[in-house]
């Protein structure tokens, strides 16, 4: 209870420093470089190594209806280190969030259609697994980073029509309190997502009942020889 109150006070204090909370779902106005074709920047832009190597996400496989399974290990994303240093990599990381959102909206993760998979339905919807494992107080005690997180995480709300269903797992006290703060800007997204805590034995059977085991990372009940379809970053 004391920890939850501490987290709440930190989040509340940090929110007082920003009046643009309700515009957090707007995409970064600098998402394309000068002269870039708006339609092509998502495919052509490559994040610098300091961003793409530390903020991985991946398509682990496909559900029973051929929908791609997008895994977002947000608990491991150390945005504070980038925000604290400042400079152009803050804008690069924001653009990286925008690129993810645009990929979802454009159906970039859709299973390619070919002769081998023609009997499997192709859908531009996807399944999302948001993993908050390892998210800690360090990420929210810096006001600038907390505001950065809220602003950019809220952008996923733009994609709610493309998300068939999803899971938020390993939601610890920090993640739970942060989700409550951003709930007004994530309402539509959260309607599609079932939220589970840190008890693996509770949520893992649910994942395995819903998704093919061979399409999941071992941490989620998949086989030891698991290989993701594609890693971004």
N, C-alpha and C positions, 0 to 999 in steps of 0.2 A: 504493500500500500504506500509506503514511504517513497519507494522508487517511482511508482506511477505518479505520485504527486509532484516529485522532483521533475520528472519528464514533462508533465503538463505545464509546470511553471516555466521551464526552459522554452518550451514551444510557444507558450503565450507571450513571453517576453520577446522572443524573436519575431513573432508576427507583428508586434507593435511597431517594428521598424519598417514595415512596408505597407503602402496604401494601394499597391497595384495587384493585390492578391486575386481579384476577380478577373484580371486579364491574363492569368497564368496560362490559359489554354491557347493563346495566340502563338503562332509559329514565329520563330526568330526572323526579324525583318532582314537580317544579313545572311540568310541561309544560302544565297547563291553569290558567287564571285562576280565582280563587274564583268559584263560581256558574256557571261554564261547563259546558255539557253535554259530557261526555267524548267523545261521538260527533261533536260538531260543532267542537271546538276546532281541529282540523287545517284545516278549511275557513274558519273565521272569523278565526283569529289572523293578523295581519299583522305581520311583523317590522319594527322601526324601520329607517329609511333607512340608518343607519350599518351595519346588518347586511345587509339584503337587497340593497343596491346594490354591496356589495363581495364578496359570496359567492354569485355566480351559478351556476346549473346549468340545464340545458335538455334538452328532448326534441328531438333533431336530426331524427328521422324514424322510419321503421319498417324492420325487416328483411324478408326475403323471405316470412316466415311471419306478418307483421303485428304482430310484437312491437315495442313502442316502444324506441328507442335512447336511453338516459339517459346524458348526458355530465356527468361530475363533474370539473371542472378544479381539482382540489385543490391542485396545485402553485402556483396563483395565489391561494389563500386565505390571506391574511395574518392568521391568528388571533392572532399575537403582539401586534399593535398593540392589539387588543381586550383581551386578557388582561392586558397590561402596564398598561393604564389602569385596569382593574378596574371595579367598579360593576355596575349592573344589566345592562349590555350583555353581560357575560360570561354571565349567565343567559339573556339573549335569544339569544345565539349557540348556547348549548347547546340551547335550545328549538327553534331553527332546524334543528339536526341531528335532533332528535326528530321534527319535522314532516316532514322528508325521509323518515325511516325509516317513519313512519306512512303517508305517501303511497304508498310502495312496497308496504307490507303490504296496503293497502286497494285496490290496483290503480288508483290515481288517474290513472296515466299511460296506461291502456289506450286504444287507438284507439276513438273513438266509432263505434257501428254506425249506418249510414244506407244509403239506397238506392244511393249512389255507391260504397260500399265493401262491399256485402253479399257480393261474391264473394271478399273477402279475409278470412281467418280472424281472429277476435278472441281475443286471449290476455291473461290477467292476468300472464303472465310478461314479463320485459323483458330487454333486452341492456344491459350497462353498459360504458361506456368511462371509466376513471379515468385522468386525465392529470396526471402529476406534474411537468410542465414548469415550470421556475423554482423548484421547491422547493429551499431553500438552508439552510445551517447556522444562519442567524439564527432560524429557526423552532424549532430544537431546543436551542439553547444557554440558553434561559430555562427552568428546571425547571418552573415553573408552566404554561408554555405546552405543553411537551412532554407533561406529564401530561394536560392538557386535550385535546391532539390524540389521544393514545392512547385515552383514555376515550371520546371521541366518534366517532372513526373506527371503533373496534371495534363500534359499534352496528350497522354495516352487516351484521355477521354474523347479526343477527336476520332478515335478509331473504333468506337464502340460498335458501329454497324458491321465492322469486319470481323468482330470477335464472336465466334459461335458460343463458346463457354471457356471458362478458365479456372485456375486455382492460384490462390495466394497462400504460400506455405512458409513455415518457420517464422510466423508472425509473432515476434517477441514483444515485450512491453514498449520498446522504442518504436518499432514498426506500427504497433496497434495505435499508439497515441498520435503518431504522425498521420496515419490513415484517417483518424477522426478529424484532425485539423483540415486535411485536404478533401474530406468527403464532399463538401458542396461543389467542388470543381471536378470530382471524380465520380459523381453519382451514377451516370449512365454506364460507365465502365464497371463499377462495382456491382451493378445489377447482373452482370454477366459472370461474375467471379465468386467462387466459394472461398471463404477465408478460413484458414486453419492455423493453429498454433505451432508450437515447437515439438509436440509429441509425435515423433515419426511413426510409431506403431498405430497411431490413429489415422493419419492422412495417407500413408503409403498404400494400405489396402484399397482406399477409395480411388487413388490414381490407377492402381493395377486393375481395378474393376471397370474403369472407364476407358483406359488407354491400353494399347498392346504393349506388353512388357518389353518386347524386343525393340521398341521405339523409344525407350526411356534410359536415361543415365542410371548407372548402378545405385547412386544415392537415392533414386526414386523407385527402386525395385527392378531396374533393368539388368541385363546380363553383364558379366565382367568384360566380355569382348565387345561391348557397345561402341559404336562409332557414330557420331552425329552426321547428319546429312550435309550440313555446312555450318562453319563457324564464322562469325562476323567479328572482325577486330584483328 
